[in-house]
Amino acid sequence: MDLVLGIDGGGTGCRAALASATGDILGRGRGGPANIRTDLAGACENIVEAARLAFADAGRDPALIGAAGAVLGLAGANVGDYKQRLQAMLPFRNSRIENDSLISLEGALGEHDGAIAALGTGTVYLARQKGHLRPVGGWGFQIGDLGSGARIGRDLLQETLLVHDKVHAGTPLADIMLERFNRDPSDIVEFTTAAKPGDYGAFAPMVFEHAAKGDALGQKLVERAVADVEETLAVFDLAPTERLCLLGGLAGLYAPLLSKRYRAIMHPPLQDALGGAVAMAARTFGKAGGGHG
């Protein structure tokens, strides 16, 4: 029987699923971080390990790994030549490496047209309309990722300093933040010297929570973030028959706040990103008898 692999890899870990040629999942495995931009060799090792574990979980000999065709959705695959370099290192019979947003879209929408908005520590958007793919954003929070947890957290710290300097009026949320940093602006500045996007993003749920309670600062930041998300979605000009799926850690917080136009076409994802990778692998390498590509 032809076997195919779907792999979903990112900065925190990777997941692999072994499936039949028709896309039925037989076994699953997990591996360590698979960020091909920061550690190509380590990512490759972790991807292969997750695939071996998926074979073992399915009761198959992991030595057969070289016979499987694989679709890999990996964070960072859209930048530089990392994708080509990884391709040369992988042991699979055929490997198709895509950006992780594509397998997320494939999993969320299935065969429907529409768009995904991945709203978490970062933000990235992808639409598929009449076979045409259009990615938007995903450029990192220093210069992009509008509406992301990292941007919301960074903006919260900026506003907290404006309150400290009495440029803006205080609110309970600003007060909580000042307390957290011992009412010392230099502690906030010190935090930013080593803070990663996830460190900023950790403040985002609190912003939504205080906005819901009527906190003026929370409301200002959430309104700005919602406007950023809607401005980005507007470029897709989604029809009422198309689907919108919100993904990522902030999806549930954004869903009720988007305007009626977007709420009307919002659907829960049909599958997760790993399911999307498996479906693509079955289509690419499975049913067609393991074609080359």
C-alpha positions as CSV (number, residue, x, y, z in Angstrom):
1,M,0.0,0.0,0.0
2,D,1.3,3.5,-0.8
3,L,1.9,5.5,2.3
4,V,2.0,9.3,2.5
5,L,3.1,11.7,5.3
6,G,1.7,15.0,6.4
7,I,4.0,17.2,8.5
8,D,3.2,20.4,10.3
9,G,6.3,22.2,11.6
10,G,7.0,25.4,13.5
11,G,9.2,27.0,16.1
12,T,7.8,25.1,19.0
13,G,7.6,21.6,17.5
14,C,6.4,19.5,14.7
15,R,3.7,16.9,14.2
16,A,3.7,14.1,11.6
17,A,0.8,11.9,10.5
18,L,1.2,8.7,8.4
19,A,-1.7,8.0,6.1
20,S,-2.9,5.6,3.4
21,A,-3.0,6.7,-0.2
22,T,-6.6,7.8,0.3
23,G,-5.7,10.0,3.3
24,D,-6.8,7.9,6.2
25,I,-4.5,8.6,9.1
26,L,-2.8,5.4,10.4
27,G,-0.3,6.8,13.0
28,R,1.0,10.1,14.5
29,G,4.3,11.3,15.9
30,R,5.7,14.4,17.4
31,G,9.1,16.0,17.2
32,G,11.0,19.1,18.5
33,P,11.2,22.5,16.9
34,A,11.2,22.7,13.1
35,N,12.1,26.3,12.3
36,I,14.2,25.8,9.2
37,R,15.3,29.4,9.3
38,T,17.0,29.3,12.7
39,D,18.2,25.7,12.8
40,L,18.0,23.9,9.5
41,A,19.9,20.7,10.5
42,G,18.0,20.5,13.9
43,A,14.7,21.0,12.1
44,C,15.5,18.3,9.6
45,E,16.4,15.9,12.4
46,N,13.2,16.6,14.3
47,I,11.0,16.3,11.2
48,V,12.5,12.8,10.4
49,E,12.1,11.8,14.1
50,A,8.4,12.8,14.1
51,A,7.9,10.8,10.8
52,R,9.6,7.7,12.3
53,L,7.4,7.9,15.4
54,A,4.3,8.1,13.1
55,F,5.5,5.0,11.3
56,A,6.0,3.2,14.7
57,D,2.6,4.4,16.0
58,A,1.0,2.9,12.9
59,G,2.8,-0.4,13.5
60,R,4.9,0.0,10.4
61,D,8.7,-0.4,10.1
62,P,10.2,3.1,10.3
63,A,12.9,1.9,7.9
64,L,10.2,2.3,5.2
65,I,10.3,6.1,5.6
66,G,12.1,6.4,2.3
67,A,9.2,5.0,0.4
68,A,6.7,7.7,1.5
69,G,5.8,10.9,-0.3
70,A,5.5,13.8,2.2
71,V,3.9,17.2,2.2
72,L,5.5,19.5,4.8
73,G,4.0,22.8,5.9
74,L,6.8,24.7,7.6
75,A,7.0,28.1,9.2
76,G,9.6,30.2,7.3
77,A,9.4,28.1,4.1
78,N,8.5,31.3,2.2
79,V,11.8,33.1,2.9
80,G,15.3,32.5,1.5
81,D,16.6,29.2,0.1
82,Y,15.9,27.1,3.3
83,K,13.2,25.2,1.5
84,Q,15.5,24.0,-1.3
85,R,18.3,23.2,1.2
86,L,15.9,21.1,3.4
87,Q,14.5,19.3,0.3
88,A,18.0,18.0,-0.4
89,M,18.4,16.7,3.1
90,L,15.1,14.8,3.6
91,P,14.9,11.0,3.3
92,F,11.4,10.8,1.8
93,R,10.7,9.5,-1.7
94,N,9.1,12.8,-2.7
95,S,8.9,16.0,-0.6
96,R,6.7,19.0,-1.2
97,I,7.5,21.8,1.1
98,E,5.0,24.6,1.6
99,N,4.6,27.5,4.0
100,D,2.6,26.5,7.1
101,S,-0.3,28.9,6.1
102,L,-1.1,26.8,3.0
103,I,-1.6,23.6,5.0
104,S,-3.7,25.6,7.5
105,L,-5.9,26.9,4.7
106,E,-6.2,23.4,3.2
107,G,-7.2,22.0,6.5
108,A,-9.6,24.8,7.4
109,L,-11.4,25.3,4.1
110,G,-11.2,21.8,2.5
111,E,-12.4,22.4,-1.1
112,H,-14.2,25.6,-0.4
113,D,-13.1,29.1,-1.5
114,G,-12.4,31.7,1.1
115,A,-9.7,32.8,3.5
116,I,-8.0,32.1,6.7
117,A,-6.8,34.6,9.2
118,A,-4.2,33.2,11.6
119,L,-4.4,35.4,14.6
120,G,-1.9,34.5,17.4
121,T,1.4,35.9,18.5
122,G,1.8,36.9,14.9
123,T,-0.7,37.3,12.1
124,V,-0.8,35.9,8.6
125,Y,-3.7,35.8,6.1
126,L,-4.2,33.6,3.0
127,A,-7.1,33.5,0.6
128,R,-7.9,30.9,-2.1
129,Q,-10.4,32.2,-4.8
130,K,-11.0,30.3,-8.0
131,G,-7.7,28.4,-7.7
132,H,-5.7,31.6,-7.0
133,L,-3.8,31.9,-3.7
134,R,-3.1,35.3,-2.2
135,P,-1.0,35.5,0.9
136,V,-1.0,38.8,3.0
137,G,1.2,39.7,5.9
138,G,3.2,37.5,8.2
139,W,6.2,39.9,8.2
140,G,7.1,39.8,11.9
141,F,5.9,42.2,14.5
142,Q,8.6,44.8,14.1
143,I,7.2,45.9,10.7
144,G,4.0,43.8,10.3
145,D,1.8,41.3,12.1
146,L,-0.9,44.0,12.7
147,G,-3.6,42.8,15.0
148,S,-1.2,40.1,16.5
149,G,-0.8,39.4,20.2
150,A,2.8,40.7,19.9
151,R,1.7,44.0,18.5
152,I,-1.1,44.4,21.0
153,G,1.3,43.7,23.9
154,R,3.9,46.1,22.5
155,D,1.2,48.8,22.1
156,L,0.0,48.2,25.7
157,L,3.5,48.8,27.0
158,Q,3.8,51.9,24.9
159,E,0.5,53.3,26.2
160,T,1.6,52.4,29.8
161,L,4.6,54.6,29.4
162,L,2.4,57.4,28.0
163,V,0.2,57.1,31.1
164,H,3.3,57.1,33.4
165,D,4.4,60.3,31.7
166,K,0.9,61.8,32.1
167,V,0.6,62.2,28.3
168,H,-2.5,60.0,28.4
169,A,-5.0,59.5,31.2
170,G,-4.7,56.4,33.4
171,T,-7.0,53.4,33.4
172,P,-7.2,50.3,35.6
173,L,-5.4,48.3,32.9
174,A,-2.5,50.8,32.7
175,D,-2.4,50.7,36.5
176,I,-2.0,46.9,36.5
177,M,0.8,47.2,34.0
178,L,2.6,49.9,36.0
179,E,2.3,47.7,39.1
180,R,3.7,44.7,37.2
181,F,6.8,46.7,36.4
182,N,7.2,48.2,39.9
183,R,6.0,51.6,38.6
184,D,9.4,52.0,37.1
185,P,9.6,52.9,33.4
186,S,13.2,51.7,33.2
187,D,11.9,48.2,34.1
188,I,9.6,48.3,31.1
189,V,12.5,49.4,28.9
190,E,14.6,46.6,30.3
191,F,11.9,44.1,29.5
192,T,11.9,45.1,25.9
193,T,15.7,44.6,25.4
194,A,15.3,40.8,25.5
195,A,11.6,40.3,24.9
196,K,10.5,38.0,22.1
197,P,7.2,38.3,20.2
198,G,5.6,35.6,22.6
199,D,6.6,37.7,25.6
200,Y,4.7,40.7,24.3
201,G,1.8,38.4,23.1
202,A,1.3,37.1,26.6
203,F,-0.3,40.5,27.6
204,A,-2.9,40.4,24.7
205,P,-5.6,38.3,26.4
206,M,-5.6,40.7,29.4
207,V,-6.2,43.6,26.9
208,F,-9.3,41.9,25.5
209,E,-10.5,41.1,29.0
210,H,-10.2,44.7,30.2
211,A,-11.8,46.0,27.0
212,A,-14.8,43.9,27.6
213,K,-15.1,45.5,31.1
214,G,-15.1,49.0,29.6
215,D,-11.5,49.9,30.2
216,A,-10.7,52.9,27.9
217,L,-7.2,51.8,27.2
218,G,-8.2,48.2,26.6
219,Q,-11.0,49.4,24.3
220,K,-8.7,51.6,22.3
221,L,-6.2,48.9,21.7
222,V,-8.8,46.2,20.8
223,E,-10.6,48.6,18.4
224,R,-7.3,49.4,16.7
225,A,-6.5,45.7,16.4
226,V,-10.0,44.8,15.1
227,A,-9.7,47.6,12.5
228,D,-6.3,46.2,11.4
229,V,-7.7,42.7,10.9
230,E,-10.7,44.0,9.0
231,E,-8.6,46.3,6.8
232,T,-6.5,43.3,5.9
233,L,-9.5,41.0,5.2
234,A,-11.0,43.7,3.0
235,V,-8.3,43.1,0.3
236,F,-9.8,39.7,-0.4
237,D,-13.3,41.1,-1.0
238,L,-14.8,37.9,0.2
239,A,-18.2,37.0,-1.3
240,P,-21.1,35.9,0.9
241,T,-20.7,32.3,-0.5
242,E,-17.0,32.2,0.5
243,R,-15.8,31.1,3.9
244,L,-13.7,32.8,6.5
245,C,-11.9,30.8,9.2
246,L,-10.1,32.4,12.1
247,L,-7.2,30.3,13.5
248,G,-4.7,30.8,16.2
249,G,-4.8,31.6,19.9
250,L,-6.7,34.9,19.6
251,A,-9.3,33.6,17.1
252,G,-11.9,33.1,19.8
253,L,-11.4,36.6,21.2
254,Y,-11.7,38.3,17.7
255,A,-14.6,36.2,16.4
256,P,-17.5,38.1,18.2
257,L,-15.9,41.5,17.6
258,L,-15.6,41.4,13.8
259,S,-18.3,43.2,11.8
260,K,-21.5,41.5,10.7
261,R,-20.2,41.0,7.2
262,Y,-17.4,38.8,8.4
263,R,-19.4,37.0,11.2
264,A,-21.9,35.9,8.5
265,I,-19.3,33.9,6.6
266,M,-17.3,32.7,9.5
267,H,-17.0,28.9,9.8
268,P,-15.1,26.7,12.2
269,P,-12.1,25.0,10.5
270,L,-12.9,21.6,9.0
271,Q,-9.5,20.2,10.1
272,D,-6.3,21.4,11.6
273,A,-3.1,22.2,9.6
274,L,-1.8,18.6,10.0
275,G,-5.1,17.3,8.5
276,G,-4.5,19.8,5.6
277,A,-1.0,18.4,5.0
278,V,-2.3,14.9,4.9
279,A,-5.0,15.8,2.5
280,M,-2.5,17.5,0.2
281,A,-0.1,14.5,0.5
282,A,-2.9,12.1,-0.5
283,R,-3.8,14.2,-3.4
284,T,-0.2,14.8,-4.6
285,F,1.4,11.4,-4.0
286,G,-1.3,9.0,-3.0
287,K,-4.3,8.5,-5.2
288,A,-2.3,9.0,-8.4
289,G,-0.1,6.0,-7.5
290,G,2.7,8.1,-5.9
291,G,3.5,10.4,-8.7
292,H,6.7,12.3,-8.7
293,G,6.9,16.0,-7.9
